[in-house]
Amino acid sequence: MTQVSQGAGADPTVSFPAPQFPVPGPTVAPDPDAPAYGSGPSAPLATLEARDITAWFGDRMVLDRVSLTMAAGQVTSLIGPSGCGKSTFLRILNRMHQMVPSAAMAGEVLLDGTDIYDPRIRLTQARRDIGMVFQKPNPFPAMSIYDNVIAGLKLTGIKAGRREKDALVEECLTKAGLWREVRDRLRQPGGALSGGQQQRLCIARSLAVRPRVLLMDEPCSALDPTSTRVIEETMHDLVREVTIVIVTHNMQQAQRVSQQCAFFLAEQGQPGGIVEHGDTEAMFNNPQDPRTSDYVNGRFG
C-alpha cells in the first residue's frame, strides 16, 4: 500500500522558520578529526530521512514541505516531470543546495537521526557520509584513473598509506564494475575513458571515502544502453552496503533498480511536492493517486 502526501496543496496557514542555512564550512578543507583509512568498524546501513523540506531560489519557493524516508539498504527512486524539484531535493540531501548564492531551505535531513544541517556537523563529514554521482560524468580529466579514485581521501582528510591506497583503488573499481577494463592502465588519464567508463570511475571515486548513502542524479541519462545496463548492475551490487537514492526520468529504470519510489509534481506554477510514495511495484501497478497513474503510464510528463 502506498502513502499519499499533501505536498503543494497543503494548508497555506502553516508558518515556516526563516529560510536560512548554518554558516557553511569550506568545501574541501581537510577534517583534522578524520581517521586513518580503514580504522574503526564498518558503519551499519544508514536510513536517510527528510522532514518538512521547503526550498527557495531567491523569493521563489520550489519545494513545499517535502517529507520522505529513504530506507537503509534499499534503492529509492525519485520520479516526476522536469521542473518538479527532484534534483533540488537530491542536492539538499547532502548540503549542495546551500552552495547556490540565492538558495535557502527549511526543514531537517536526518542521517540515522542526526541532522546534517546541525552547525556542529562539518560540511566535509556530511559529504563523506552522503556521496553524489552527477548526471554528467565529471572525473578530473588530467588526473590518472588511480588518482581519480583516491582524490576524495585528500579532500576529506582521510589518511592512507600506499598499500591501503592500492587495495582501495582495486576494491572501488571492482565494485564499480570497471577494474577488469582499466587495471592495466591505471596511470592513464581518467578523461580518456568512454562516457560509461567515466561514470563508473565517478562511482568508484564516491565509494572510496566509504559513504553511507549514495545519491545519483540521472546517472545514465547521457549513456548508451550497454553502459546503462552496467551501471544498473553496479547499483544492484552496491545496495548491499550503501543506501542509494536515484533521480530518473526513465520509468523502466525506476522499476528495474528501486525498491521504493516517490513521485514529485509541481502543478500550475505551485512549488513541487510528493504526490505519492511507497513500494515501487505498488506505485506502478496499483497507484493510489490518479496523477501517479497518469504519469507512470505516460499520459503526461
C-alpha positions as CSV (number, residue, x, y, z in Angstrom):
1,M,0.0,0.0,0.0
2,T,1.4,3.4,-1.0
3,Q,1.0,6.5,1.0
4,V,-0.4,9.8,-0.3
5,S,1.2,13.0,0.9
6,Q,-0.1,16.6,0.8
7,G,2.8,18.5,-0.8
8,A,1.9,21.6,-2.7
9,G,-1.8,21.8,-1.8
10,A,-1.1,21.8,2.0
11,D,-2.7,24.3,4.4
12,P,-1.3,27.7,3.5
13,T,-1.7,29.0,7.0
14,V,1.2,26.9,8.3
15,S,4.2,29.1,9.0
16,F,7.8,28.3,8.2
17,P,11.0,29.1,10.0
18,A,13.1,31.8,8.4
19,P,14.8,30.3,5.3
20,Q,18.4,30.1,6.3
21,F,21.5,27.9,6.4
22,P,24.0,27.3,9.1
23,V,27.2,29.1,8.1
24,P,28.8,26.7,5.5
25,G,32.2,25.5,6.1
26,P,34.9,25.2,3.4
27,T,34.0,22.7,0.7
28,V,37.4,20.9,0.5
29,A,39.2,21.7,3.8
30,P,40.7,18.6,5.4
31,D,39.0,17.4,8.6
32,P,41.6,17.2,11.3
33,D,39.5,14.7,13.2
34,A,39.3,12.3,10.2
35,P,40.5,8.8,11.0
36,A,43.2,6.9,9.2
37,Y,41.9,4.8,6.3
38,G,40.4,1.5,7.4
39,S,40.4,2.3,11.1
40,G,37.3,1.5,13.2
41,P,34.4,-0.8,12.5
42,S,32.3,-0.5,9.3
43,A,29.2,1.7,9.8
44,P,25.9,-0.1,9.5
45,L,23.5,0.6,6.6
46,A,22.0,4.1,7.0
47,T,18.5,5.5,6.9
48,L,18.1,9.0,5.4
49,E,15.0,11.0,6.4
50,A,13.9,14.3,5.1
51,R,11.4,16.2,7.2
52,D,9.3,19.1,6.0
53,I,11.8,20.3,3.4
54,T,10.9,23.6,1.9
55,A,13.3,25.2,-0.6
56,W,13.7,28.6,-2.2
57,F,15.7,30.2,-5.0
58,G,15.5,33.8,-4.1
59,D,11.9,34.5,-3.3
60,R,10.6,31.6,-5.4
61,M,9.6,28.5,-3.5
62,V,10.4,25.4,-5.4
63,L,9.7,22.7,-2.8
64,D,6.8,22.7,-0.2
65,R,7.2,20.7,3.0
66,V,8.5,17.5,1.5
67,S,9.0,14.6,3.9
68,L,10.4,11.2,2.8
69,T,12.2,8.3,4.5
70,M,14.8,6.6,2.4
71,A,15.2,3.1,3.9
72,A,18.5,1.6,4.8
73,G,19.9,-0.9,2.3
74,Q,17.4,0.0,-0.4
75,V,17.3,2.0,-3.7
76,T,14.8,4.8,-3.6
77,S,13.9,6.3,-6.9
78,L,12.6,9.9,-7.3
79,I,10.4,10.3,-10.4
80,G,8.4,13.1,-11.9
81,P,8.4,15.6,-14.8
82,S,11.1,18.2,-15.3
83,G,10.9,21.2,-13.0
84,C,9.1,19.5,-10.1
85,G,12.1,19.8,-7.7
86,K,13.6,16.2,-7.7
87,S,17.2,17.3,-8.3
88,T,16.8,20.2,-5.9
89,F,15.6,17.8,-3.2
90,L,18.5,15.5,-4.0
91,R,21.1,18.3,-3.6
92,I,19.5,19.2,-0.3
93,L,20.2,15.7,0.9
94,N,24.0,16.4,1.0
95,R,24.1,20.1,1.5
96,M,24.8,21.1,-2.1
97,H,21.8,23.3,-2.3
98,Q,23.4,25.8,0.1
99,M,26.2,26.4,-2.4
100,V,23.9,28.4,-4.6
101,P,24.1,32.0,-3.5
102,S,20.3,32.7,-3.8
103,A,19.2,29.4,-2.3
104,A,17.7,28.8,1.1
105,M,15.8,25.9,2.8
106,A,13.9,25.0,5.9
107,G,13.4,21.5,7.4
108,E,15.7,18.7,8.5
109,V,17.8,16.0,6.8
110,L,18.5,13.2,9.3
111,L,21.1,10.6,8.8
112,D,20.3,7.9,11.3
113,G,18.6,10.6,13.4
114,T,21.4,13.2,13.2
115,D,20.5,16.4,11.3
116,I,23.3,17.0,8.7
117,Y,22.4,20.8,8.8
118,D,23.3,21.0,12.5
119,P,26.0,23.7,12.7
120,R,28.2,21.2,14.7
121,I,28.3,18.8,11.6
122,R,31.2,19.6,9.3
123,L,30.4,20.0,5.7
124,T,33.2,17.6,4.8
125,Q,31.7,15.0,7.2
126,A,28.2,15.4,5.6
127,R,29.7,15.0,2.1
128,R,31.8,12.0,3.2
129,D,28.7,10.2,4.6
130,I,26.4,11.2,1.7
131,G,28.1,11.0,-1.7
132,M,26.9,12.2,-5.0
133,V,27.2,11.0,-8.6
134,F,26.1,13.6,-11.2
135,Q,24.2,13.4,-14.4
136,K,27.3,14.2,-16.5
137,P,30.4,12.2,-15.6
138,N,32.9,14.5,-14.0
139,P,36.3,12.8,-13.5
140,F,39.3,15.0,-13.1
141,P,40.3,14.8,-16.8
142,A,44.1,15.3,-16.4
143,M,44.3,13.1,-13.3
144,S,45.1,9.4,-13.7
145,I,42.4,6.8,-13.1
146,Y,44.3,5.8,-9.9
147,D,44.4,9.3,-8.6
148,N,40.8,10.0,-9.5
149,V,39.7,7.1,-7.3
150,I,41.7,8.3,-4.2
151,A,41.1,12.0,-4.8
152,G,38.4,12.1,-2.1
153,L,40.8,10.9,0.6
154,K,42.9,14.0,0.4
155,L,39.8,16.3,0.1
156,T,38.2,14.9,3.2
157,G,41.4,14.5,5.2
158,I,41.5,10.7,5.4
159,K,44.9,9.3,5.9
160,A,46.1,6.2,4.0
161,G,49.4,4.5,3.1
162,R,50.4,3.3,-0.3
163,R,49.3,-0.3,0.3
164,E,45.9,0.9,1.6
165,K,45.5,3.1,-1.5
166,D,46.4,0.3,-3.9
167,A,43.9,-2.0,-2.2
168,L,41.3,0.7,-2.2
169,V,41.7,1.5,-5.9
170,E,41.2,-2.1,-6.8
171,E,38.3,-2.6,-4.4
172,C,36.4,0.5,-5.6
173,L,37.0,0.0,-9.3
174,T,35.8,-3.6,-8.8
175,K,32.6,-2.5,-7.0
176,A,32.0,0.0,-9.8
177,G,32.4,-2.7,-12.4
178,L,35.5,-1.1,-14.0
179,W,38.5,-2.9,-12.6
180,R,38.9,-5.5,-15.4
181,E,38.7,-2.8,-18.1
182,V,41.3,-0.5,-16.6
183,R,43.6,-2.5,-14.3
184,D,46.5,-2.4,-16.9
185,R,46.2,1.4,-17.4
186,L,45.6,2.9,-14.0
187,R,48.2,5.7,-14.7
188,Q,46.4,6.9,-17.8
189,P,44.1,10.0,-17.6
190,G,40.6,9.4,-16.4
191,G,39.3,11.8,-19.1
192,A,40.5,9.3,-21.8
193,L,37.8,6.8,-20.8
194,S,34.5,6.4,-22.6
195,G,31.4,8.1,-21.1
196,G,30.1,5.0,-19.4
197,Q,33.6,4.2,-18.0
198,Q,33.9,7.8,-16.7
199,Q,30.6,7.5,-14.9
200,R,31.7,4.2,-13.3
201,L,35.0,5.9,-12.4
202,C,33.0,8.6,-10.6
203,I,31.1,6.0,-8.7
204,A,34.4,4.4,-7.7
205,R,35.6,7.8,-6.5
206,S,32.5,8.3,-4.4
207,L,32.9,4.8,-2.8
208,A,36.5,5.4,-1.8
209,V,35.5,7.6,1.2
210,R,33.1,4.9,2.5
211,P,29.8,6.8,2.1
212,R,26.8,5.5,3.9
213,V,24.4,7.0,1.3
214,L,25.0,7.4,-2.4
215,L,22.9,10.0,-4.3
216,M,22.7,9.6,-8.1
217,D,21.2,12.4,-10.3
218,E,20.1,10.8,-13.6
219,P,23.4,8.9,-13.8
220,C,22.5,7.1,-17.0
221,S,20.8,9.8,-19.0
222,A,23.8,10.5,-21.2
223,L,24.9,6.9,-21.6
224,D,24.2,4.2,-24.2
225,P,22.1,1.1,-23.3
226,T,25.1,-1.1,-22.7
227,S,26.7,1.4,-20.2
228,T,23.3,1.9,-18.6
229,R,22.9,-1.8,-18.0
230,V,26.3,-2.0,-16.4
231,I,25.5,1.0,-14.1
232,E,22.3,-0.6,-13.1
233,E,24.0,-3.9,-12.3
234,T,26.5,-2.0,-10.2
235,M,23.7,-0.4,-8.3
236,H,22.2,-3.8,-7.5
237,D,25.5,-4.9,-6.1
238,L,26.2,-1.7,-4.2
239,V,22.9,-1.5,-2.3
240,R,24.1,-4.4,-0.1
241,E,26.4,-1.9,1.6
242,V,25.2,1.6,0.8
243,T,21.7,3.2,0.7
244,I,21.0,4.6,-2.7
245,V,18.7,7.5,-3.9
246,I,18.4,8.0,-7.6
247,V,16.6,10.6,-9.7
248,T,15.5,9.2,-13.0
249,H,13.1,10.2,-15.9
250,N,13.2,6.6,-17.1
251,M,10.2,4.8,-15.7
252,Q,11.5,1.3,-16.7
253,Q,14.8,2.1,-14.9
254,A,12.9,3.1,-11.7
255,Q,11.1,-0.2,-11.9
256,R,14.3,-2.2,-12.5
257,V,16.5,-0.7,-9.8
258,S,14.4,0.6,-7.0
259,Q,12.5,-0.9,-4.1
260,Q,10.9,2.4,-3.0
261,C,9.7,5.2,-5.2
262,A,8.5,8.8,-4.7
263,F,6.5,10.8,-7.3
264,F,7.2,14.5,-7.3
265,L,4.9,17.0,-9.1
266,A,4.6,20.8,-9.4
267,E,1.2,21.8,-10.6
268,Q,0.1,25.2,-12.2
269,G,3.1,27.2,-11.0
270,Q,3.0,25.8,-7.5
271,P,6.1,24.5,-5.7
272,G,7.0,20.9,-6.0
273,G,5.8,18.2,-3.6
274,I,5.4,14.5,-3.2
275,V,2.1,13.2,-4.5
276,E,2.7,9.6,-3.6
277,H,5.4,7.4,-2.3
278,G,5.8,3.8,-1.3
279,D,6.8,0.3,-2.7
280,T,7.9,0.7,-6.3
281,E,5.9,-2.3,-7.6
282,A,2.7,-0.9,-5.9
283,M,3.4,2.6,-7.2
284,F,3.5,1.3,-10.8
285,N,0.9,-1.5,-10.6
286,N,-1.6,0.0,-8.1
287,P,-1.1,3.7,-7.6
288,Q,-3.4,5.4,-5.1
289,D,-3.5,8.8,-6.8
290,P,-4.8,9.3,-10.4
291,R,-2.0,11.7,-11.1
292,T,0.6,9.0,-10.3
293,S,-1.3,6.6,-12.6
294,D,-1.3,9.1,-15.4
295,Y,2.4,9.8,-15.1
296,V,3.8,6.2,-14.8
297,N,1.6,5.2,-17.7
298,G,3.0,8.0,-19.9
299,R,-0.1,10.3,-20.2
300,F,1.9,13.3,-19.3
301,G,5.5,14.4,-18.5
